[in-house]
Amino acid sequence: MVSGCLARIVYSDVKHNFLIHYIVAVCVLLVSPVFFSLSMLDSVLAAQPLEVFVPLIGIVLMTPVFLPEQNDSIYDVVRSRKVDHNIVCILRLLFSVIIAAVMIGAYVLFMKHCDSDVTIKHFIGSFANAFILGAVGFTFAGLSRNVIIGYMASVIYYMLNFTLGTKLKYFYLFSMIHGGFEEKKCLLIVASVLIIFTLTSRKIIDSR
């Protein structure tokens, strides 16, 4: 019965609150060929769209997880329900992460079909970038209870990668363009820590 209730909640969220974000994410991918060639690229050139442009869908999909409860009155109603609000947010987040992975996977396969030299590393690298960008937005939106702040934080971090470049070291998003990959492991770990920290912090606040 609980699983059925959760399924209805997720379905309602997707239909009424998040469908527009999924559509925007698809549009981001469809627009990318305007800025980047996707055909017959070597490994380094293939990393450019996958590191610089495609990961923006992480911001689009993961930052608005807390959007439906941004209104205080709605948030109070949600907290009074039997289903733990944190569980609902986790389900939203998981669904968004899965959607991002599927979209990136489809994009990489399309590049492969276009005779570009892409491998599983390109998929992991692109996903890691999307995951950390989304996690930054998720964290700032969750702790501030303001999704706009979440978007701003993600964009600022993204822009710092252009201004500071490799000075960011293990937090540098565009490492594959320079032949590196170790940074992606760090990004995945940091993103996971941010998400766990945010959910734990909100759980403690909600219990007061």
Buried (B, 14 or more C-beta within 10 A) or exposed (E): EEEEEBEEBBEEBBEEBBEEBBEEBBEBBEEBBEEBBBEEBEBEBBBBBBBBBBBBBBBBBBBBBBBBBBEEEEBEEBEEEEEEBEEBBBBBBEBBBEBBBEBBBEBBEBBBEBEBBBEEBBBBBBBBBBBBBBBBBBBBBBBBBBBEBBBBBBBEBBEBBEEEEEEBEBBBBBBBBEEBBEBBEBBBEBBEEBBEBBBEEBEEEEEE
